[in-house]
Amino acid sequence: MNPLQSPTVRPGSSRTGTGRVLVAGATGMLGRAVAVALHRTGTGVTTLSRDPSRAEALRNVADTVVLADATRPDSLRGAFDGVDAVISCLGAPMAFRAGDRSSFRDLDTVANLNLVRAARTAGVRRFVYVSLLVRPAWADTVYARAHEEVVEHLAGSGLSYGVVRPTGMFPVFDPFLAMARRGIAWIPGDGQAQTNPVHPDEVAAACVEVLSREDAGSTAVGGPEVLTRQQIVELAFRAVGTKPRIVHLPRRALLAAPPLLRPLHPRLSEVLDFSARALTHTFLAPVTGHRRLSDHFDDVVSRHLSPSGALS
């Protein structure tokens, strides 16, 4: 049987805790951090993901590993057995990959709406969804709308729910390290727009905290440092030990590209549209935690940057 046609459940150790939480998108950077955070509290964890090989790495933090494709409702049958609550970190990455052409709506929205419906049918008590910090400058992008459609559906679902809205999480900025290693990096606009990026572990802690509440609404999550986009790129050059050489691309030119690319590569079009807008506007969120982006960059360089400049 194809494991993506119906859930493949792999039980782990039986533990006592504060109920069973299903973590969707558990093989992603945030999903795994959420699973780890829940595991440390003694909470029973069920992980849901598509990739069997990557799911194997979750065995040390998950009581049950479920393999299913949330874009296909039939594959979710049985996935919510014994589940008391859900934290969904499920979504396509912002990083560009040549083979990923599907729109964010076809993946993020469809999959999460299926999760909400399945959770309601299963009678779970609470659903926490990780969206993004939305500002007027990019509220009408496909990427933002794909997430907000899920939020709107949650609000009308009858479920107790919460929404976590982080600023950019540290790994989103990792491509600047590879650029810096090659000796040149580009950013849209003048680089003076500010944000306070946040570590995935801090966002995971916020997810667990929101899960414990009963109120609806959104929780914005940011890191302790307010940085301009220029400063973020300069930190990347500092981490790899090369002299900063930064090219500022005209925002107007970048905004002209997405409509032209949309018929050929919808995902790339949507990534460029959102990036050109978000990277040229200031957006800040309340401070959560203490981890600094410079330390993250140093850690990535020491562990994952190959001599060619590619992140492993």
C-alpha positions as CSV (number, residue, x, y, z in Angstrom):
1,M,0.0,0.0,0.0
2,N,1.2,3.5,-0.8
3,P,1.7,5.2,2.6
4,L,0.2,8.4,1.2
5,Q,-3.1,6.8,0.3
6,S,-4.0,6.3,4.0
7,P,-2.2,6.9,7.2
8,T,0.8,4.7,8.1
9,V,1.0,4.8,11.9
10,R,4.2,3.9,13.6
11,P,3.8,3.7,17.3
12,G,6.6,4.8,19.6
13,S,6.9,4.7,23.4
14,S,3.8,5.1,25.5
15,R,4.1,8.1,27.8
16,T,1.9,10.0,30.1
17,G,1.3,13.7,29.6
18,T,-1.3,16.4,29.1
19,G,-3.1,14.8,26.2
20,R,-2.1,14.0,22.6
21,V,-1.2,16.7,20.2
22,L,-0.9,16.2,16.4
23,V,1.9,18.3,14.9
24,A,1.3,18.7,11.1
25,G,4.3,19.5,9.0
26,A,6.5,18.0,11.6
27,T,9.5,17.4,9.4
28,G,9.9,21.1,8.7
29,M,12.1,23.5,10.7
30,L,9.3,24.7,12.8
31,G,7.3,21.5,13.0
32,R,10.2,19.6,14.5
33,A,10.9,22.4,17.0
34,V,7.2,22.2,18.1
35,A,7.4,18.4,18.4
36,V,10.5,18.7,20.5
37,A,9.0,21.4,22.7
38,L,5.9,19.3,23.3
39,H,7.9,16.2,24.0
40,R,9.9,18.0,26.7
41,T,6.7,18.9,28.5
42,G,5.6,15.2,28.7
43,T,2.8,15.7,26.2
44,G,2.0,12.9,23.9
45,V,3.0,13.7,20.3
46,T,1.6,12.5,17.0
47,T,3.5,13.8,14.0
48,L,2.0,14.0,10.5
49,S,4.2,14.4,7.4
50,R,4.5,13.0,3.9
51,D,8.1,12.0,3.6
52,P,8.9,8.5,5.1
53,S,12.6,9.0,5.2
54,R,12.4,12.4,7.0
55,A,9.7,11.1,9.3
56,E,12.0,8.4,10.6
57,A,14.1,11.2,12.3
58,L,11.0,12.1,14.5
59,R,10.9,8.7,16.3
60,N,12.8,10.1,19.3
61,V,10.2,12.8,20.0
62,A,7.0,11.3,18.6
63,D,4.8,8.7,20.3
64,T,3.2,8.0,16.9
65,V,4.4,8.9,13.4
66,V,1.7,9.2,10.8
67,L,2.5,9.4,7.1
68,A,-0.2,11.1,5.1
69,D,-0.7,13.8,2.4
70,A,-3.0,16.4,3.8
71,T,-3.9,17.7,0.4
72,R,-5.8,14.5,0.0
73,P,-8.6,14.2,2.6
74,D,-8.9,10.4,2.3
75,S,-5.3,10.0,3.4
76,L,-6.2,11.6,6.8
77,R,-8.5,8.8,7.9
78,G,-7.4,7.6,11.3
79,A,-4.7,10.2,11.6
80,F,-6.6,11.9,14.4
81,D,-7.2,8.8,16.5
82,G,-6.6,9.7,20.1
83,V,-5.7,13.3,19.3
84,D,-6.8,16.0,21.6
85,A,-5.4,19.1,19.8
86,V,-3.5,20.1,16.7
87,I,-0.6,22.5,15.9
88,S,-0.3,23.0,12.2
89,C,3.1,24.2,10.9
90,L,2.2,22.7,7.5
91,G,3.1,24.8,4.5
92,A,5.4,24.9,1.5
93,P,8.8,26.6,2.1
94,M,9.6,30.1,0.8
95,A,12.9,28.8,-0.5
96,F,12.9,28.4,-4.3
97,R,13.2,25.0,-5.8
98,A,13.0,24.4,-9.5
99,G,10.6,21.5,-9.3
100,D,8.1,23.2,-7.0
101,R,5.7,24.9,-9.3
102,S,2.4,24.5,-7.5
103,S,0.8,27.6,-6.1
104,F,0.9,28.2,-2.3
105,R,-2.9,28.1,-2.3
106,D,-2.9,24.6,-3.9
107,L,-0.7,23.4,-1.1
108,D,-0.9,25.5,2.1
109,T,-4.5,26.4,1.9
110,V,-5.9,23.1,0.6
111,A,-3.9,21.0,3.1
112,N,-4.7,23.1,6.1
113,L,-8.4,23.3,5.3
114,N,-8.5,19.5,5.1
115,L,-6.8,19.4,8.5
116,V,-9.4,21.7,10.0
117,R,-12.3,19.7,8.7
118,A,-10.7,16.4,9.9
119,A,-10.0,17.9,13.3
120,R,-13.6,19.1,13.6
121,T,-14.9,15.7,12.6
122,A,-12.6,14.0,15.2
123,G,-13.8,16.4,17.9
124,V,-10.4,17.8,18.9
125,R,-10.6,20.5,21.5
126,R,-8.1,23.1,20.0
127,F,-6.4,24.0,16.8
128,V,-3.3,26.2,16.6
129,Y,-2.3,27.4,13.2
130,V,1.0,29.1,12.2
131,S,0.4,31.9,9.7
132,L,2.5,35.0,9.1
133,L,2.6,38.6,10.2
134,V,0.4,40.3,7.6
135,R,0.8,44.0,6.7
136,P,-1.1,46.0,4.1
137,A,2.0,46.1,1.8
138,W,1.7,42.3,1.1
139,A,-1.8,41.4,2.3
140,D,-3.0,40.9,-1.3
141,T,-0.1,38.5,-2.3
142,V,-1.0,34.9,-3.0
143,Y,1.3,33.8,-0.2
144,A,-0.5,35.9,2.4
145,R,-4.0,35.2,1.1
146,A,-3.3,31.4,1.1
147,H,-2.7,31.6,4.9
148,E,-5.5,34.0,5.7
149,E,-8.0,31.8,4.0
150,V,-7.2,29.2,6.5
151,V,-7.5,31.7,9.4
152,E,-10.9,32.7,8.1
153,H,-12.0,29.1,7.9
154,L,-10.8,28.4,11.4
155,A,-12.8,31.3,12.7
156,G,-16.0,29.9,11.3
157,S,-15.2,26.2,12.1
158,G,-16.6,26.2,15.6
159,L,-13.2,24.9,16.9
160,S,-11.3,26.6,19.7
161,Y,-8.3,28.1,17.9
162,G,-5.3,30.3,18.0
163,V,-3.1,31.8,15.3
164,V,0.7,32.3,15.7
165,R,2.2,35.0,13.5
166,P,6.0,35.1,13.5
167,T,8.2,37.6,11.7
168,G,10.8,36.0,9.5
169,M,12.3,32.9,11.2
170,F,16.1,32.7,11.2
171,P,16.5,30.0,8.5
172,V,14.6,32.1,6.0
173,F,17.7,34.3,5.8
174,D,20.2,31.4,5.4
175,P,20.4,32.0,1.6
176,F,22.3,35.2,2.3
177,L,25.1,33.1,3.8
178,A,25.5,31.3,0.5
179,M,25.5,34.6,-1.4
180,A,28.1,36.0,1.0
181,R,30.3,33.0,0.5
182,R,30.2,33.7,-3.2
183,G,31.2,37.3,-2.5
184,I,28.0,39.1,-3.6
185,A,24.5,39.4,-2.2
186,W,21.4,41.2,-3.5
187,I,18.5,42.8,-1.7
188,P,15.5,44.7,-3.0
189,G,15.2,48.4,-2.3
190,D,17.6,50.4,-0.2
191,G,17.9,47.8,2.6
192,Q,16.7,50.2,5.4
193,A,13.4,48.4,6.2
194,Q,13.5,46.9,9.7
195,T,12.3,43.7,11.2
196,N,13.0,41.5,14.3
197,P,13.6,38.0,13.1
198,V,13.0,35.1,15.5
199,H,14.4,31.7,16.2
200,P,12.1,28.7,15.3
201,D,12.5,27.4,18.9
202,E,11.0,30.6,20.2
203,V,8.1,30.4,17.8
204,A,7.6,26.7,18.9
205,A,7.5,27.9,22.5
206,A,4.8,30.4,21.5
207,C,2.8,27.7,19.8
208,V,2.8,25.5,22.9
209,E,1.8,28.5,25.0
210,V,-1.1,29.4,22.7
211,L,-2.2,25.8,22.7
212,S,-2.7,26.0,26.5
213,R,-5.1,28.9,26.2
214,E,-8.8,28.8,25.4
215,D,-9.2,32.2,23.7
216,A,-9.3,32.8,20.0
217,G,-7.1,35.4,18.2
218,S,-3.6,36.0,17.0
219,T,-0.3,36.1,18.7
220,A,2.6,38.0,17.0
221,V,6.1,36.7,17.7
222,G,9.4,38.5,17.0
223,G,13.0,38.2,18.2
224,P,15.0,40.5,20.5
225,E,16.9,42.4,17.8
226,V,15.6,45.0,15.4
227,L,17.7,44.9,12.2
228,T,17.6,46.5,8.8
229,R,17.7,44.2,5.8
230,Q,21.1,45.7,5.1
231,Q,22.3,44.7,8.6
232,I,21.0,41.2,8.2
233,V,23.0,40.7,5.0
234,E,26.1,42.3,6.6
235,L,25.8,39.8,9.4
236,A,25.9,37.0,6.8
237,F,29.1,38.3,5.3
238,R,30.6,38.7,8.8
239,A,29.7,35.0,9.6
240,V,31.5,33.7,6.5
241,G,34.4,36.1,6.8
242,T,34.1,37.9,3.5
243,K,34.0,41.6,2.6
244,P,30.4,42.8,2.1
245,R,29.4,43.5,-1.5
246,I,25.7,44.2,-1.7
247,V,23.7,45.0,-4.8
248,H,20.4,46.9,-4.3
249,L,17.8,45.8,-6.8
250,P,15.0,48.2,-7.8
251,R,11.8,47.2,-6.1
252,R,9.8,48.3,-9.1
253,A,11.7,46.0,-11.4
254,L,11.2,43.1,-9.0
255,L,7.5,43.7,-8.8
256,A,7.2,43.7,-12.6
257,A,8.6,40.1,-12.8
258,P,5.9,38.0,-11.0
259,P,3.1,38.6,-13.5
260,L,5.4,37.6,-16.3
261,L,6.6,34.4,-14.5
262,R,3.1,33.3,-13.3
263,P,2.2,31.2,-16.3
264,L,5.6,29.5,-16.4
265,H,6.3,29.0,-12.7
266,P,3.5,30.0,-10.3
267,R,5.5,29.3,-7.1
268,L,8.5,31.4,-8.1
269,S,6.2,34.2,-9.2
270,E,4.5,34.1,-5.7
271,V,7.9,34.0,-3.8
272,L,9.3,37.0,-5.7
273,D,6.1,39.0,-5.3
274,F,6.0,38.4,-1.5
275,S,9.7,38.9,-1.0
276,A,9.9,42.2,-3.0
277,R,7.1,43.6,-0.8
278,A,8.1,42.2,2.6
279,L,11.8,42.9,2.3
280,T,11.2,46.6,1.5
281,H,8.8,47.3,4.4
282,T,9.3,47.5,8.1
283,F,7.4,45.0,10.2
284,L,8.0,44.3,13.9
285,A,6.4,42.0,16.4
286,P,6.6,41.8,20.2
287,V,9.9,40.3,21.5
288,T,9.9,36.6,22.3
289,G,13.1,35.0,23.7
290,H,16.7,36.1,23.5
291,R,18.3,34.3,20.5
292,R,20.3,36.4,18.1
293,L,20.5,36.0,14.3
294,S,24.3,36.4,14.4
295,D,24.6,33.4,16.6
296,H,22.4,31.4,14.2
297,F,24.5,32.4,11.2
298,D,27.7,31.4,13.1
299,D,26.1,28.0,13.9
300,V,25.0,27.4,10.3
301,V,28.5,28.3,8.9
302,S,30.2,26.0,11.4
303,R,27.9,23.0,10.7
304,H,26.4,23.3,7.2
305,L,28.2,25.6,4.8
306,S,30.1,23.7,2.2
307,P,33.3,25.0,0.5
308,S,31.2,25.8,-2.6
309,G,29.0,28.1,-0.7
310,A,25.9,25.9,-0.8
311,L,24.0,25.1,2.4
312,S,23.9,21.4,3.1
